[in-house]
Amino acid sequence: MELNRQLLDIAYSSLNIAPINTVEHYWLAASCGFPALKGDIRPTADGALVMCHDRGFTFDADGRITSFNPDDNKPILDMNFRECLSLEYNSFHDSLGYCARVTPYEDFVRICAETGKVCFTTIRDERIPQASTEMLRIIKKYSMEDRLIVNSFSYEALEETRKYNQTIPVSHVQPYCKILTKDTVDAASDLGNAIISMFSFPGNDSGFDCILASAPVIEYALSRNIIMFQAILDKQEDRERAIQFGFSGFQISRLFAPYALPLPKAAK
């Protein structure tokens, strides 16, 4: 997929429309009309990939997954694929009518393939070579190479993608509210077909100040054919303001027009 500056809205993995990182979340996000879906992948002990932002799972008294506690969790790397898939979430249980389960990466890719969405995949910083290889195996299985963007905080993950494919767009995420530098832009340029995602426009003054301070380098990045994305937005006005600075991709973390859950048929 060759990048351009056409606007791309990406359904972030915490839209609060279903349990995060679940099949239910991705189907609902697709139903809202988002052209791209985001998901974070983690490798299991036996080399499979599951969808999870955090490095492990924290459990409630009933053994269901609850809010992640960095001081009380079981790492995904310590569990095999079958064990992970047996786990249930306790969040949004009432609205779903059942407990959603942990989702394999292959299900996420299949949903993107069946709904015609861009598959925006974030590789976390664990066993990057193995995770990258398995990710690309699944992507090829579903012929999704032309609808994949690989996203990471780590250049290692993006470089691994480049070893196997020279054309898949790669997206490097800046740390929160970090001012963009020319060195970062040049490193992205060396990767080719690259995006820089700035994690610094969350609707507060400090985030906007970071964008203002980075404005000259953002202009430099655009002149080097680097695409600028914004990593988590939850307000339409922030999206519109970011467009004025040259951003063209947005990870949307709250539903706003034109994205909304479709009405039930009986209510139309």
Buried (B, 14 or more C-beta within 10 A) or exposed (E): BEBEEEEBBBBBBBBEBBBBBBBBBBBBBBBBEBBBBBBBBBBBBEEBBBBBBBBBBBBEEEEBBBEBEEEEBBBBEEBEBEBBBEBBBBBBBEEBEEBBBBBBBBBBBBBBBEBEBBBBBBBBEBBBEEBBBBBBEBBEEBEBBEBBBBBBBBBBBBBBBBEBBEEBBBBBBBEBBBBBEEEBBEBBBEBEBBBBBBBBBBBEEEBBEBBEBBBEBBEBBBEEBBBBBBBBBBBBEBBEBBEEBBBBBBBBBBBEEEBEEEEEEEEE
